[in-house]
Amino acid sequence: MELKDKVMIITGGGTGIGRATALKLAAAGAKVVVNYSRSETEATDVVRSIQQLGGTAAAIQANVGIEAEVENLVTETLGTFGKVDGLVNNASITAHISMDDLDSVSSDVWDTLFNVNVKGMFHCIKAVAPHMKKQSSGVIVNMGSVAGVTGIGSSIPYAATKSAIHTMTRSLAIALAPHIRVNCISPGAVDTRWWEGNHDMMHQLAGTLPLMRISTPDDIADAILFQLTQDSLTGQVMIVDNGQTL
């Protein structure tokens, strides 16, 4: 897919990987919808930065865990730009709970993480799919994690949600073919605000990295753009982890 003049929705687009992806998409000529749940100031700043560079963007609020808000997000996108060509399912949350602290893993933690990380991504895909099918083209990138491969991460529920996303990616790639491609990026440790105050834990979980570096949001954004533009790629979970899982 050529990105110029394509309309791309990025959930959780105000910070971290979402922000980096929004800026790179806009630089490639895409029209960007920066979705946010609570980070309005940050999302507005991303839109302003894109517009200052001559790009086109809009910030739209929606909690992806609430299906009605997701439907409104897509409706507003269509009303503003007339179509939707791509979705970067980036919005996720976590809970920092030691892997051996089972008592702290409450039902509320399970429900909250699954509601956003798994059901939220499905809500977004379900909302954009009819419009992509109508135009016989579309591409979706989901945000997974190496935690979903190794089972080790910021918490057991987080790892479980990411494993579910990896499986859902493959299922949807089959269900939505041939006109809609669905892939997944599975990052290792990434230096984002998620780890503010928990950098020691981030390095501990990352372990000994063969490349001796922690990924930046720009690193992951580059991988996302590759999946968006590579027309032969679907149903793939791409690990970007500096060798963490070797």
Buried (B, 14 or more C-beta within 10 A) or exposed (E): BEBEEBBBBBBBBBBBBBBBBBBBBBBBBBBBBBBBBEBEEBBBBBBEBBEEEEBBBBBBBBBBBBBEBBBBBBEBBBEEBEBBBBBBBBBBBBBBBEBEEEEEBEEEBBEBBBBBBBBBBBBBBBBBBEBBEEEEBBBBBBBBBBBBBBEBBBBBBBBBBBBBBBBBBBEBBEEBEEBBBBBBBBBBBBBBEBBEEEEEBBBEBBBEBEEEEBBBBBBBBBBBBBBBBBEEBBBBBBBBBBBBEE
